Amino acid sequence: MTVLPDDGFSLAAEFPDATHEQWQRLVEGVLRKSGKDAQGTAAEDALSTALEDGITTRPLYTARDGADSSGLPGFAPFTRGGTPAGGVVSGWDVRQRHDRADPAAVNDAVLTDLENGVTSLWLAVGASGLPVGALGAALDGVLLDLAPVVLDAGEEFEAAAEALLRLYEERGFAPEVALGNLGADPLGLAARTGRYDGLDGRMAAAAALAARCAASYPGLRAVTVDALPYHEAGATAAQELGCSLASGVAWLRELTAAGLGVDAACGQLEFRYAATADQFLTIAKLRAARRLWSSVAEVSGAAEGAGAQRQHAVTSPVMMTRRDPWVNMLRTTVASLAAGAGGADSVTVLPFDHALGLPDAFARRIARNTSTILLEESHMGRVIDPAGGSWYVERLTDELARAAWAWFQEIERAGGQAAALRDGLVGERIGAAWESRRRRLATRREPVTGVSEFPLLAEVPVERDAAPARPSGGLPVVRRDEAFEALRARSDAHLAATGERPRVFLAALGPASAHTTRATFAANLFQAGGIEPVHDPVSVDAASAAAAFTASGAQVACVCSSDAVYAEQAGPVAEALKSAGARWVFLAGRPGEQRETYEKAGVDEFVVAGGDAVAVLGSVLDRIGVA
């Protein structure tokens, strides 16, 4: 905001706005200093970052990058929020998930949550959680007219829904005070299990529940359009959105065929999305989802207000790590902030130990308090669409919406979501996307803190009771840490069998100022595979390398230093290491013109930033006989 003195004269009047071209020239100068000769748009491209779905993040956004009109909060196309007031009145709905099968344990956890800030309950019911018959015991003492209940019952959604509706009746609650979602999701279940026999019947049964809710339970929704099966299979943001849109359209067809009007059919759907630690992408995804669904509702003949998408955001299970799980607290904090800023109606923060099994009381407390801090201390709910108007976010929202719409259209051309799942189109495309991402993870171009970067070999493992088995057999379930987790598991097995971890000797040459950078890089790399680096003594040379290697107990070695020191010492040191019995000798850094010289001296492989860390670490474990 420009401050004007009393006379109305602007203090910034003598400072004209810089032009985009002036900024580009400054960028050109910086790039030249780094050895890159790029001009104009090419200079800007050099600082750009390619995202998934063909989207590129640029280093600078201006007014020309903003959307023509993202509307107003609470009005079509609902990009800025489904309601005019956003979360200003009470913040977003804090929804905690419960997976335990023991009704007494669930009841204790549920009551503790509701007493400490949670505003709705998400219960796993059936084979993957609480027995349907135990629903009443689990909800003993819960004020069902104040605490919405959301079910996740898989194939048992009909029985679970009947049990909940019966509970309302038995406890004397009028149908109009019932709140929540019965959680019918046959399409999502088919995606998870790969079972399509009887899908039409399950869809019809869910539609009957929806008709019943629309007629008698105005505060209940019957159907969840769950995009998590696609996200957990490795889908990109646009693929997740496109699959959710296609699923939503399938439900509109099913519900209207069952006799509901378009407005009533839209009112029976709640959409569930993953929120990741990529905060801007999450914000844009939720905004794009509302915009796209508004378009679907409009062309389907819905009244303007009926096109407001109801959203439930869940912090991403894919990003959760099993090693150093405490870092998950940071990931879920960023993800829940992004979900709130993106306008999600309900937010579930998964406990930091979610990937390890059933969470303990401390983990649940941290999860629910994450939303409490964001709402009560950071006042995140008091600003409507805080990202709105950001040129970057508006542009990202638009590009993501276009990519998602193209994928949605392809699914529709293939016959709709069920057909695209059954015929393998969805699985094939998501698999290709995940393979591309898997390569970025393997090369650490997408780092995972505590796993592929800055791992802690001496960490005390966090152990939890096993969670109930989830439906499987359809789309795979992936995690960002899976390749490195497999390597660490091999190291753990070796430790259990021999009493020590596999080791690598760091042959650091010259003074600390010469070798510290590459020795640190090498230590970080090898620890990511569970291989303990031995850096003792701090410096070696050709005369001392053999003895130091033998004393280390390692079977492989890595030479670390600067290029200048390499030119003088790398060859003789590599020869000494091989003579001492080193099975494999690495050199940290690019060899340049000296490659042939180093290889003749005994260097077997060069490890560099951006190399395939998983392949390197796996080969090391293979060479030293770690099963």
C-alpha positions in Angstrom: 0.0 0.0 0.0 1.4 3.4 -1.0 1.4 5.9 1.9 0.3 9.4 1.0 1.3 12.5 3.0 -1.3 15.1 3.9 -0.8 16.9 0.6 -1.7 13.8 -1.4 1.8 13.5 -2.9 3.0 9.9 -3.3 6.4 9.2 -1.7 6.9 6.6 -4.5 6.1 8.9 -7.3 9.7 9.4 -8.4 10.3 5.7 -8.5 8.7 4.2 -11.6 7.8 0.5 -11.6 10.5 -1.8 -12.9 9.6 -3.6 -16.1 9.6 -7.3 -16.7 12.4 -6.8 -19.3 14.6 -5.0 -16.7 14.2 -7.9 -14.3 15.2 -10.3 -17.1 18.3 -8.3 -17.7 19.3 -8.6 -14.1 18.7 -12.3 -14.2 20.9 -12.5 -17.3 23.7 -10.9 -15.4 23.5 -13.3 -12.5 23.4 -16.3 -14.9 26.5 -15.0 -16.7 28.4 -15.0 -13.4 27.5 -18.7 -13.0 28.7 -19.5 -16.5 25.4 -19.6 -18.2 24.7 -17.5 -21.3 20.9 -17.1 -21.6 19.0 -14.0 -22.6 15.4 -12.9 -22.4 12.9 -15.6 -21.9 15.6 -18.2 -22.0 17.1 -16.6 -18.9 13.8 -16.9 -17.1 13.4 -20.5 -18.3 16.7 -21.3 -16.6 15.2 -20.5 -13.3 11.9 -22.3 -13.9 11.0 -25.6 -12.3 9.1 -28.4 -14.1 6.2 -29.9 -12.1 4.1 -32.9 -12.9 1.2 -32.7 -15.3 3.2 -30.6 -17.7 3.1 -27.5 -15.4 6.1 -25.3 -15.0 6.7 -23.0 -12.0 8.3 -19.8 -13.1 10.5 -17.5 -11.0 8.4 -14.4 -11.4 4.7 -13.8 -11.7 3.0 -10.6 -12.6 -0.6 -9.3 -13.0 -0.6 -10.7 -16.5 -0.4 -14.2 -15.0 -3.5 -13.8 -12.7 -6.9 -15.3 -13.5 -9.4 -13.2 -15.4 -11.9 -13.8 -12.6 -11.9 -16.4 -9.9 -15.3 -15.1 -8.6 -16.2 -14.3 -5.1 -16.3 -16.7 -2.1 -19.5 -18.6 -2.0 -20.5 -17.9 -5.6 -19.8 -19.9 -8.8 -17.3 -21.1 -9.8 -16.5 -21.4 -6.1 -12.8 -21.2 -6.7 -12.5 -18.9 -3.7 -14.6 -21.1 -1.4 -17.9 -22.9 -1.1 -19.5 -20.4 1.3 -19.3 -16.6 1.5 -17.8 -16.6 5.0 -15.3 -19.4 4.5 -14.1 -20.7 7.8 -14.3 -17.3 9.6 -17.2 -18.3 11.9 -15.8 -21.5 13.4 -12.8 -22.5 11.3 -12.7 -25.8 9.4 -14.1 -29.0 10.8 -11.4 -30.8 12.7 -12.0 -34.5 11.8 -10.0 -37.2 13.5 -9.8 -40.8 12.1 -10.1 -43.9 14.2 -9.0 -47.3 13.0 -9.0 -49.5 16.1 -11.2 -52.6 16.3 -11.7 -52.5 20.1 -14.9 -50.5 20.8 -13.7 -49.6 24.3 -10.4 -48.2 23.0 -12.2 -46.3 20.2 -14.7 -44.9 22.7 -11.9 -43.7 25.0 -10.1 -42.1 22.1 -13.2 -40.5 20.6 -14.3 -38.9 23.9 -10.8 -37.6 24.5 -10.7 -36.1 21.0 -14.1 -34.4 21.3 -13.1 -32.9 24.7 -9.9 -31.5 23.2 -10.8 -29.7 20.0 -12.0 -32.4 17.5 -15.3 -31.5 15.9 -16.2 -34.6 13.9 -15.3 -38.3 13.9 -14.2 -40.5 11.0 -14.6 -44.1 11.9 -13.2 -47.2 10.1 -16.0 -49.8 10.4 -16.1 -53.4 9.3 -13.2 -55.6 8.2 -10.7 -52.7 8.4 -11.8 -51.4 11.8 -14.6 -51.4 14.3 -17.1 -54.3 14.0 -20.4 -52.9 12.8 -22.2 -54.3 15.8 -19.9 -52.4 18.1 -20.7 -49.0 16.7 -23.0 -48.1 19.6 -20.4 -49.0 22.2 -17.8 -47.0 20.4 -20.1 -43.9 20.4 -21.3 -44.3 24.0 -21.4 -40.8 25.6 -21.1 -39.0 22.2 -23.6 -36.2 21.6 -24.6 -37.3 18.1 -26.6 -34.1 17.5 -23.3 -32.1 18.0 -20.6 -34.3 16.7 -20.9 -35.4 13.1 -20.0 -39.0 12.4 -18.4 -40.1 9.1 -18.2 -43.8 8.3 -15.6 -45.7 6.2 -17.1 -49.2 6.0 -15.9 -50.5 2.7 -18.1 -53.4 1.5 -20.2 -53.2 4.7 -21.4 -49.6 4.1 -25.1 -50.7 4.1 -24.9 -52.5 7.4 -22.8 -49.7 9.0 -25.3 -47.0 7.7 -28.2 -48.9 9.1 -26.4 -49.3 12.5 -25.8 -45.6 12.7 -29.3 -44.6 11.7 -30.7 -47.0 14.2 -28.4 -45.5 16.8 -29.9 -42.0 16.2 -33.4 -43.5 16.6 -32.6 -45.4 19.8 -31.1 -42.4 21.5 -34.0 -40.2 20.7 -32.5 -37.9 18.1 -34.8 -36.5 15.5 -33.7 -37.3 11.9 -33.1 -33.6 11.1 -30.3 -33.3 13.8 -28.2 -36.2 12.4 -24.9 -34.9 11.0 -22.1 -36.5 9.0 -21.6 -38.9 6.1 -22.6 -42.5 5.7 -19.4 -43.0 3.6 -20.8 -45.2 0.8 -18.0 -45.4 -1.7 -18.3 -48.5 -4.0 -16.1 -46.8 -6.8 -13.3 -46.1 -4.4 -13.5 -49.6 -3.0 -13.3 -51.0 -6.5 -10.2 -49.0 -7.2 -8.6 -50.3 -4.0 -9.6 -54.0 -4.5 -9.9 -54.5 -8.2 -13.2 -56.2 -7.7 -15.9 -55.0 -10.1 -18.4 -57.9 -9.8 -21.5 -56.5 -8.2 -20.4 -52.9 -8.5 -23.7 -51.9 -10.2 -25.6 -53.4 -7.3 -23.5 -51.6 -4.7 -23.9 -48.3 -6.6 -27.6 -48.8 -6.6 -27.7 -49.6 -2.8 -25.7 -46.4 -2.2 -28.1 -44.4 -4.3 -31.0 -45.8 -2.2 -29.2 -44.6 0.9 -28.7 -41.2 -0.7 -32.4 -41.0 -1.6 -33.3 -41.9 2.0 -30.9 -39.2 3.4 -32.2 -36.5 1.0 -35.8 -37.3 2.0 -35.4 -37.7 5.8 -31.9 -36.7 7.1 -31.1 -33.2 5.8 -27.8 -33.1 7.7 -26.5 -36.4 6.4 -24.7 -37.2 3.2 -24.6 -40.7 1.9 -21.7 -40.8 -0.6 -18.0 -40.1 -0.4 -16.1 -39.4 -3.6 -12.8 -40.5 -2.3 -9.7 -39.6 -4.4 -7.3 -41.1 -1.9 -7.1 -44.5 -3.7 -5.6 -42.6 -6.7 -3.3 -40.4 -4.7 -2.0 -43.4 -2.7 -1.3 -45.2 -6.0 1.0 -42.4 -7.0 -1.4 -40.1 -9.0 -0.4 -36.6 -9.8 -2.5 -33.7 -8.6 -4.3 -33.5 -12.0 -4.9 -37.2 -12.1 -6.4 -37.2 -8.6 -8.7 -34.3 -9.6 -9.7 -35.9 -12.9 -10.5 -39.2 -11.2 -12.6 -37.5 -8.6 -14.5 -35.6 -11.3 -15.2 -38.7 -13.3 -16.3 -40.5 -10.1 -18.6 -37.5 -9.2 -20.2 -37.6 -12.6 -20.8 -41.3 -12.3 -22.6 -40.6 -9.0 -24.7 -37.9 -10.5 -25.8 -40.3 -13.2 -26.6 -43.0 -10.6 -28.4 -40.7 -8.2 -30.5 -38.9 -10.7 -31.4 -42.3 -12.2 -32.6 -43.3 -8.7 -35.0 -40.3 -8.7 -33.0 -37.5 -7.1 -32.9 -34.1 -8.7 -29.5 -32.8 -9.7 -29.4 -30.4 -6.8 -30.2 -33.1 -4.3 -27.7 -35.4 -5.9 -24.9 -32.8 -5.6 -25.9 -32.4 -1.9 -25.3 -36.1 -1.2 -21.7 -36.0 -2.3 -18.6 -35.2 -0.2 -15.2 -35.1 -2.0 -12.1 -36.3 -0.2 -8.6 -35.2 -1.3 -5.0 -35.6 -0.1 -3.2 -32.5 1.2 0.6 -32.7 0.8 3.6 -30.7 2.1 3.7 -29.0 -1.3 1.5 -26.2 0.1 0.9 -24.2 -3.0 0.0 -27.2 -5.1 -2.4 -28.3 -2.4 -4.0 -24.9 -2.2 -4.3 -24.8 -6.0 -5.7 -28.4 -6.1 -8.5 -27.7 -3.7 -9.4 -24.4 -5.5 -9.3 -26.1 -8.9 -11.5 -28.9 -7.6 -14.2 -26.5 -6.6 -14.0 -24.7 -9.9 -14.2 -27.9 -12.0 -17.1 -29.4 -10.0 -19.0 -26.1 -10.4 -18.6 -26.5 -14.2 -19.9 -30.1 -14.0 -22.9 -29.1 -11.8 -23.7 -26.2 -14.1 -23.8 -28.2 -17.3 -25.8 -30.9 -15.4 -28.5 -28.3 -14.7 -27.9 -27.7 -11.0 -28.9 -24.4 -9.4 -25.9 -22.1 -8.8 -25.6 -22.8 -5.1 -25.8 -26.5 -5.5 -22.4 -26.6 -7.3 -20.4 -25.8 -4.2 -18.3 -28.8 -3.6 -18.0 -30.1 -0.1 -14.4 -31.0 0.6 -12.6 -33.2 3.1 -8.8 -32.9 3.0 -6.6 -35.6 4.5 -2.8 -35.2 5.1 -1.1 -37.4 2.5 -0.3 -41.0 3.6 2.2 -41.2 0.7 4.4 -38.5 2.2 4.6 -40.2 5.7 7.8 -41.9 6.5 8.6 -44.8 8.8 12.1 -43.7 9.5 12.5 -40.6 11.6 8.7 -40.4 11.8 8.9 -37.2 14.0 9.5 -35.3 10.8 6.0 -36.2 9.8 4.8 -33.6 12.3 6.3 -30.9 10.1 4.9 -32.4 6.9 1.4 -32.7 8.3 1.5 -29.1 9.7 2.3 -27.7 6.3 -0.3 -29.9 4.7 -3.0 -29.0 7.1 -2.2 -25.3 6.7 -2.4 -25.7 2.9 -5.7 -27.6 3.3 -7.2 -24.8 5.4 -5.8 -22.0 3.1 -7.2 -23.9 0.1 -10.7 -23.8 1.6 -11.3 -27.4 2.7 -14.4 -27.8 4.8 -13.0 -30.6 6.9 -9.4 -31.5 7.6 -7.9 -34.7 9.0 -4.4 -34.6 10.2 -3.0 -38.1 10.2 -0.8 -38.9 13.3 2.9 -38.8 12.8 3.1 -42.5 13.4 0.4 -43.4 10.9 2.8 -45.3 8.7 3.9 -47.5 11.6 0.5 -48.8 12.7 -2.1 -47.7 15.2 -1.3 -44.2 16.7 -0.7 -43.8 20.4 -2.4 -41.1 22.6 0.5 -38.7 22.1 0.4 -39.0 18.3 -3.4 -38.4 18.3 -2.9 -35.4 20.6 -0.3 -33.8 18.3 -2.5 -34.4 15.3 -5.6 -32.7 16.7 -3.5 -29.9 18.2 -2.0 -29.1 14.8 -5.4 -27.8 13.6 -6.1 -26.2 17.0 -2.8 -24.2 16.8 -3.5 -23.1 13.2 -7.1 -22.1 14.0 -6.8 -20.6 17.5 -3.2 -19.3 17.6 -2.4 -18.6 14.0 -6.0 -17.6 13.1 -5.8 -19.4 9.8 -9.6 -19.6 9.6 -10.2 -15.9 9.9 -9.1 -15.0 6.4 -11.3 -16.1 3.5 -9.3 -17.6 0.6 -5.9 -16.2 1.9 -4.2 -17.3 -1.3 -6.7 -15.6 -3.6 -5.3 -12.9 -5.8 -1.8 -14.3 -5.7 -0.7 -14.3 -9.3 1.2 -17.5 -8.8 -1.6 -19.4 -7.0 -4.2 -18.1 -9.5 -2.0 -19.2 -12.5 -1.3 -22.6 -10.8 -5.0 -23.1 -10.1 -5.8 -22.4 -13.7 -3.1 -24.7 -15.2 -4.0 -27.5 -12.8 -7.7 -27.2 -13.6 -7.0 -27.4 -17.3 -4.7 -30.5 -16.9 -7.3 -32.2 -14.7 -10.1 -31.4 -17.1 -8.2 -33.0 -20.0 -7.7 -36.2 -18.0 -11.3 -36.2 -16.9 -12.4 -35.9 -20.6 -10.2 -38.9 -21.5 -11.8 -41.0 -18.7 -15.2 -40.0 -20.0 -14.3 -41.0 -23.5 -13.2 -44.4 -22.2 -16.6 -45.0 -20.8 -16.4 -43.3 -17.4 -14.5 -44.0 -14.2 -15.6 -47.6 -13.6 -14.8 -48.6 -17.2 -11.4 -46.8 -17.1 -10.5 -48.6 -13.9 -11.7 -52.0 -15.1 -9.9 -51.6 -18.4 -6.6 -50.5 -16.8 -6.4 -47.0 -18.2 -6.4 -45.4 -14.8 -3.8 -47.8 -13.4 -1.6 -47.5 -16.4 -1.5 -43.7 -16.4 -1.0 -43.4 -12.6 1.7 -46.1 -12.8 3.6 -44.1 -15.4 3.4 -41.0 -13.3 4.6 -42.8 -10.3 7.5 -44.3 -12.2 8.7 -40.9 -13.2 8.4 -39.7 -9.6 10.2 -42.8 -8.3 13.2 -41.9 -10.5 13.2 -38.4 -8.9 13.1 -40.0 -5.5 15.9 -42.5 -6.3 18.1 -39.7 -7.5 17.2 -37.5 -4.5 16.0 -34.7 -6.8 13.0 -35.0 -4.6 14.6 -35.4 -1.2 12.9 -37.0 1.8 14.2 -35.6 5.0 15.3 -38.2 7.5 15.2 -40.9 4.8 17.1 -40.0 1.6 18.6 -36.9 3.2 20.0 -36.5 6.7 19.2 -40.0 7.9 20.0 -41.0 11.5 21.3 -44.5 11.7 21.3 -44.5 15.5 17.7 -43.5 15.8 15.6 -45.6 18.2 12.8 -47.3 16.2 9.3 -46.2 16.9 7.1 -49.3 17.3 3.3 -49.4 17.2 0.6 -52.1 17.2 -0.3 -53.2 13.7 -3.3 -51.5 12.1 -6.2 -53.6 10.7 -5.5 -54.7 7.1 -6.9 -52.4 4.5 -8.6 -53.5 1.3 -6.1 -54.4 -1.4 -5.8 -56.1 -4.8 -6.5 -53.1 -7.0 -4.4 -50.0 -7.5 -1.1 -50.3 -5.6 -0.3 -48.3 -2.4 3.0 -46.4 -2.7 5.1 -44.4 -0.3 7.9 -41.9 -1.0 10.2 -43.7 1.3 9.7 -47.3 0.0 12.9 -47.8 -1.9 15.1 -46.4 0.9 13.1 -48.3 3.5 13.9 -51.5 1.7 17.6 -50.7 1.9 17.4 -49.8 5.5 15.6 -53.0 6.3 18.5 -55.0 4.8 20.9 -53.0 7.0 18.7 -53.7 10.1 18.7 -57.4 9.3 22.5 -57.4 9.0 22.8 -55.6 12.3 20.6 -58.1 14.0 22.6 -61.0 12.6 26.1 -59.7 13.0 25.9 -57.0 15.7 27.1 -54.3 13.4 25.9 -52.4 10.3 27.6 -52.6 6.9 30.3 -50.0 6.7 32.0 -47.8 4.1 35.4 -46.2 4.8 35.7 -42.5 3.9 39.2 -41.9 2.6 39.3 -38.2 3.1 42.3 -36.6 1.4 44.0 -33.3 2.4 42.9 -30.8 5.0 39.4 -30.5 6.2 38.8 -27.5 4.1 39.4 -29.6 1.0 37.5 -32.8 1.9 34.6 -31.8 4.2 32.0 -31.0 1.5 32.4 -34.2 -0.3 32.9 -36.3 2.8 29.6 -34.9 4.2 27.9 -35.7 0.9 29.2 -39.3 0.9 28.3 -39.9 4.5 24.8 -38.6 3.9 24.5 -40.8 0.8 25.6 -44.0 2.3 23.6 -43.6 5.5 20.5 -43.3 3.4 21.1 -47.0 2.6 21.8 -48.0 6.2 25.6 -48.1 5.5 27.7 -46.7 8.4 30.4 -44.3 7.2 33.8 -44.6 9.0 35.7 -41.4 8.9 38.7 -42.2 11.0 41.4 -40.9 10.8 40.1 -37.5 9.5 42.7 -37.4 6.7 44.6 -40.2 4.9 47.1 -40.4 2.1 48.7 -43.1 0.0 50.9 -44.2 2.9 48.2 -44.4 5.6 45.1 -45.3 3.5 45.6 -49.1 3.6 46.1 -49.4 7.3 43.1 -47.1 8.0 40.9 -49.1 5.7 41.8 -52.4 7.3 41.2 -50.9 10.8 37.8 -49.6 9.8 36.3 -53.1 9.3 34.7 -51.9 6.0 34.7 -53.8 2.7 34.2 -50.7 0.4 35.7 -47.3 0.4 34.9 -43.8 -0.9 37.6 -41.3 -1.7 36.6 -37.7 -0.8 38.3 -34.4 -1.5 38.6 -31.5 -3.8 39.4 -31.8 -7.5 42.8 -30.3 -7.0 43.7 -32.8 -4.3 42.3 -35.6 -6.4 44.7 -34.8 -9.2 47.6 -35.4 -6.9 46.5 -38.1 -4.5 43.4 -40.0 -5.8 45.2 -42.5 -7.9 47.8 -43.6 -5.4 45.2 -43.8 -2.6 42.8 -45.9 -4.7 45.7 -48.3 -5.5 46.4 -48.5 -1.7 42.8 -49.2 -0.9 42.6 -52.0 -3.5 45.8 -53.5 -2.2 44.3 -53.5 1.3 41.3 -55.6 0.0 38.7 -53.0 -0.8 36.0 -54.8 -2.9 34.8 -51.5 -4.4 36.3 -48.0 -4.4 34.1 -45.0 -5.0 35.2 -41.4 -5.7 32.9 -38.6 -4.7 32.5 -36.1 -7.5 32.7 -36.0 -11.3 36.0 -37.2 -12.7 36.1 -35.0 -15.7 39.1 -35.6 -18.0 40.8 -37.7 -15.3 38.2 -40.6 -15.4 40.5 -43.0 -17.3 43.4 -42.3 -14.9 41.4 -42.8 -11.8 39.8 -46.0 -13.2 43.2 -47.5 -14.0 44.3 -46.7 -10.4 41.4 -48.7 -9.0 38.4 -46.3 -8.8 35.4 -48.4 -9.7 32.5 -45.9 -9.6 31.9 -42.2 -9.2 29.1 -40.9 -6.9 27.6 -37.5 -7.7 24.7 -35.3 -6.8 21.7 -36.4 -9.0 23.0 -39.9 -9.4 20.8 -42.9 -8.8 21.3 -43.3 -5.0 19.1 -46.3 -4.7 21.0 -48.2 -7.4 24.4 -47.3 -5.9 23.4 -48.3 -2.3 21.7 -51.5 -3.5 24.9 -52.5 -5.3 27.0 -51.8 -2.2 24.9 -54.0 -0.1 25.0 -56.7 -2.7 28.8 -56.5 -3.0 29.4 -56.9 0.7 26.9 -59.8 1.0 24.0 -58.1 2.8 20.9 -60.0 2.0 
